[in-house]
């Protein structure tokens, strides 16, 4: 009885017959094809459905089949496949975006259409025989280490299903990267629509012709460390005590372990941007405040060059982390640079498949948490930069299914009270960001055809915010609505962010009242409601203490101060305004408070509002004729930057001279 013929799509030929381009024929009683018996060559069949290579011994000896080993791997190189096995030798640097190893034994089902998530790729090394899962240093490398030569890149869902027919042929060409398919649950938890498989392909990370040793990022990081001298660890401590507790971009315990024991494996761009981010809090350290800090601007330049170098040479998840640290860093010196970096982060996260729910994937719990964490941080950057910079959203709700972070995922069992409170504030800010995203969808909808985003009424939009308020814990709710409990980590920043979202809502309602041709009383009431929110912003700023000013602030909140002040100036300029003196006084109170904070506490969030509004207030107060031209320019600014809405919707944006942003 003869078996399969050569080029059968059901049972592919062995590797030797493929090389010879000869007919591959086997008999029912033999595991070695006739041609391999004749030539005395090794007969190896590539199994279908991602199974292992079935190795047949040479005809001169007793045949012994190699054990079936299924290792989760996405790199074409042997070293990278072995690096993620706990019992195997690890390579010096592991590709950052690769999942940690999960081994499937031969007794497990081979079907690709499993109900649970699976991602299996044939390993090229028989020596990888581990069957238990641990999280060694290589797992930490996969999160924080510098990117290797290869990486995974998500494959279009439109062609992912083709893998079912082509999977057995994907690895035959040694110059072609392997593919890894991840089957999610048969049905989505949100809808009845079947979940699409997630397929990754291995791609070369570095540009052709670029040597792996050409690392400008490492030299820039080393330069920063020389400037910091013996205070490097103090700066790392500053980051986790001030920024890390409010913006958990890094897992502190894992990062410190890798930083202490295997620092050479860390991405230098990530470390450089962490240093630059932390120097903002230099004067918060009892050990450092007596010493002059290094030139912060110069250090940011070095960190930016390190990041740009990694973006060109070997972008990966470590690059996304570096971008988050960079864009959230202070002071903000380039609105165009930050906007471009956010766009790059969004592109990288989509390419690395971070926009998909990894909950049912066959990867370690720490990697699942890490992927979810990084995704939501990028979403937060996208939303707040969209509000601050006047640019449309780049992440849309219909294009991701990542679950929201929870306190259980971010806080360990032995977390301190401060860490727990900081996590609670961060999660509230994250859910508030989702409300902001719904409002921004309404703002940036310019299509003439009606959509669900543009058809939401003012009442429906307000219900989004009130519904969010009802989901908060008592302490966080009092913080948001009444402005109490500001001593919690990140609380002052969160309160200002809440008022910023509330001001966006009131401005939408003002514009809606005008566009619907409502009565003058209705328009005046909507404007009064917006003015009340700006008054809350002014009072919140006036009540800040030194401990709040030296704490964590999302740098995009600087534009909230400008937005509130320009709204007050707009109100003061209206000829029919009966509360002109009140609006102008509130604007003056804002400027006076910001001047005080900038002088006494080096509060950089005040810079933008002072640069754009201080002189305008003086001209309005003076009431001189020459101010007419300036007021015309101001009115033109607020009109053109309002996304074609009347009377300044956003109140700030790119129509200012570019050099005003280079603080």
Protein Blocks (a to p, Z undefined) as FASTA:
>chain_A
ZZddehiaklccdfklmmnopacdddfkbcbdfklmmnopacddddehhiacdddddfkb
ccddddddddddfbfbfklmmmmpmkbccdfbdcfklccdddddfkbcfbfbbfbdcddd
ddfbfklmcfbdcddfklmmmmmmccdfbdcddddfklmmmmmmmmmmmmmpmkbccddd
ddddfbdfkbmcdcdddddddddfbdghiafklcfklmmmmmmmmmnmmmlmmmmmmmmm
mmmmmmcfbcfklmmmmmmmmmmlpcfklmmmmmmmmmmmmmmpmklmmpccddfklmmm
mmmmmmmmmmmmmgcfklmmmmmmmmmpccdfbfklmmmmmmmmmmmmmmnopmpcfklp
ccdfklmmmmmmmmmmmmmmmmmmmmmnopacfbdfklcccdcddfklmpcfklcfklmm
mmmmmmmmmmmmmmmmmmmmmmmmmbfbdcfklmpcfklmmmmmmmmmmmpcfklmmmmm
nopaklbghklmmmmmmmmmmmmmmmmmmmmmmmnopafklmmmmmmmmmmmmmmmmmmm
mmpcfklmmmccdfklmmmmmmmmmmmmmmmmpmklmklmmmmmmmmmmmmmmmmmmmmn
opaklmmmmmmmmmmmmmmmnopaklmmmmmmmmmmmmmmnoopahhlnopajkbcfklm
mZZ
